[in-house]
């Protein structure tokens, strides 16, 4: 197939290969769909979660159709997580036009066993939209109808990727921030909100960072262990902690494990 030679020239599926394949497919679909007097939008994944959007559909897909481009097929669990998250994103936003179809496009074909797993996963989720999987066979049909354009796209992937990166419209950051806050608020009300904070948040409030906390716990632990030994003083314990850190090439994770084991002995 023509698409096979194009995929082989793109790479082995690393970050470079993934972005090159995404750029190729998006530009190919844009040319093909717009040639048929319908709109195709290369989307921003931060906002839409998918790579492309055909608001009016195309070919056998009627209605709003989302396009998700993957160089390598995900696991069935990865597929389920993506579809569940996407469903929550579209079904819980009253201002969002309902999605009718989701087309997964893979660079290489999938095995019958994996296809069976995907079918089972999609069936269990009871999604409000139809999920269709495309591979080289389906892409090749479009390539054969648009050979010249496909070859031009394949020959100019870097410049097309660069053009896509610098041509994204400037957004109103205040409106974007307000939209993000509203989505977070809505997720929190539905019990779908988890907050991950780094050490910098507590440090700014005057709390110790990880290393300081662990060193203090080491001091407390060793003080307790040597409580009855009058020969061991605070200075010696501080020196011992410092020496342990030097010898152990301090790892917060390993230190925390040592401390948990030591402090829970009793």
N, C-alpha and C positions, 0 to 999 in steps of 0.2 A: 504493500500500500504506500501511497505517497506520504501519508501522515507518519508512517513508521520511520521513513528516512528523515523527516523533519524532526521528529522526537529524538532520534539517535543523534542528530547534529546538535540538539539543544544541550544535552548533558545527561548525567546519571541520576538526576532527581534531587541533588543538593539544593541549597538556597538559590544559586544562580540558575539551575535548571528549572526550578519551580517558577520563578518569576518570568523566565523566558517563555515557558509554556503558557503561563497565564496571559502574558502580553500577546502571544500569538493567537490564542483562542479568542480573547476579547476583541482583537482587531478583526479577526476573520468573521466572527458573529456580527460585529457592528456593520461591516461591509455587506454581508449577506442579508441581514434583516432589514437594513435601511434601503437596500436595493429593491426590497419588496414593499416599500412605502410604510414601514413601521419603525418605531423608535427603539433604539438599544442604548442603554446607559451603562458606562463603566463606572461602577459604584465605589464608594469609600467604605471598606470593611468595618471601620470604626463605627460607622453610622448604620449600615445595613446588614452587616455580618456575612454578606455574600459578595461575589466578584462582579456580577453583572445583573442587569434587570431589563426585561422586555415588557414594558407596561401593558402593551396590547397583545402580548404573546407572539408566536410565529409558527408557521407550518401547522402541525397538528395540535399545537399548544394554544388553547384559547384562554384569554384573560391574563392577568398579571403572572409573569413567569420569572422566577429567580434562577440565576446561574451560579453554581459553585464549582470552581475549577481546582482539581487536585492532580498533582503529578503522580502520587502514589495513593492507592486506595487506603482508607482508614480501617481500623479494626471495627468490628460490629459494635463494641462499646463506645468507641469514638464517634461512630456514626449516630448512635442513639443519643449521646450527649449533645451533639451538634443540632440534631433535629428537635430535641426537646427544648433546647435554648432558643432556637429559631421560632418555634411555635409560641413560646411565652412572649417573645419579642413582638410578634405580629398580632397575636390574639388578644393581648392585654392592652394594646394601644388603640384607643377608640378612633384616633385620627388616621390610622393606617389602612390603606386599601387592602382588602383580603387577598391573600396569595392563592392562586389556583394551582400552580405547578412549581416544582423545584427540580431542576435538571443538574445532576452531578456529571461532570465531564472529567474522565480520567485519561492520562496519557497512554496508558497501556491497558489491555483487556484484563478482566478479572476471571478467576477460575469459576467453574460451575458451583463448587462448594461454597465459595465466598458469596457468590450471587444468591445462593439459596439462603445463607445466613442473613444477608441484607434484606431479602424479601420477608423473612421471618421477623426481623427487627422492626421493619416498617409496619408490618401487619399488627404487631403487638402495641405499637404506639398510638394507633388510631388517629392519624394526623388529619388535619382539616384541609390538606392539599395533597396533590398527587406527586409522588417521587419517581423520577425516571433516571436511569443510569445510561450514560453515553460513554463509549470507548472509541478506539481507533476506527471501527467500522462506520459509526455514525458520523464522525468527523470527516472521514474520507469522502463521504457522499457530498459534503459541502465543499471540500477542497477540489474535487473533480469538476464541480460546476464553476469554480472560481480559481483555476490553476494559476493564472497570471498574478492575481492579487495575492494568493497564498504564498507564492514564491517571493514576491516583493516584501511581504510581511516577514517571512523567514529570513530574508537577507538584511533586514533593517531592524532587528529586534532591539538592539542596544539603543538606537536613536528613538525608537517608539517608546521604550521604557522610560527613557530620559524625558521625552516630551510629556508623557503621562504624569511623571513626578512633578514637573515644574508648571504644568498647566492646570493644576487643581485650583478651583476658585477660592478666593479669599473669603473666609466665613466671618460672620459677626461673632466674635468670641463671647460677647455678653449673652447673645441669644443661645449660643451653643452651651454655655455654662448653665443657663437657666433650664435648658432642656435636659441636661445631664442631672441636675439637682432634682428635677421633677421625676425622672426615671428612677433615681435612687430612692426617693421618697415613696414612690409607688411600690418598688420592690420591697422596701422595709415593711410597708403595711401588709404585704402579702406573705411576709415571713421568708422572703427569698433574698435576704441581705446578710452578708458577712463582712466584717470590717477587719482588714489586715493592717497592722501598724508596725512600723520599724522602731528601732531603739531610739532614734532621734526624737520621737514624740515625747517619750518619757524623760529623756535627757534634758529637753528644754523646760521640763517641769521640775527640774532639780533632782530627778531620780538617777541612780547610778547606771552606767552602761553595763553591758554583759561582763566584760573583763573585771570591772571594779566589783560588781556584785559577786562574781564567782570567787575572786580573791578574798572578799570579806567572809564568804561562807567557808572557804578553806581555813581562814584564821579561826572562825568560830568552831569549826570541827576539830582542828588540831588543839585548840585551847581546851576543849572538852576531853580529848584523848589524853593530854598530858597534864590534866588538872591536878593530879596528885604528885606530880614530879616537880619539886621546887626548883630543880636545876634548869627547867625550861621556862624562860620568860617571854614576854611579848615580843621583844626585839628578836630573839632567836626564832620564834614562830614566823615573824614577818620574813626573816632571811630564808627560812625553810620554804615558805610559799614561793618566794622569788626564785629560789634554786629549782624547785619543782617545775615552775613554768619554763625556765631556761632549758632544763633537760628534756622536757616534754614537747618542745616547740609548740607553745600553748595553742590548744584547740578548745574553743568554748564548748563544743559539743562533747568532746572527750572529758573535759574537766567536769561538766555537768553530770556525766554518767558516773564518774568516780565519786562525786559528792553524793549523788542519790544513793549509791550503794553504801557509802560510809555512814551517811546520816540516818539510813533506814535500818541499820543493823539491830537497833534496840526497839 
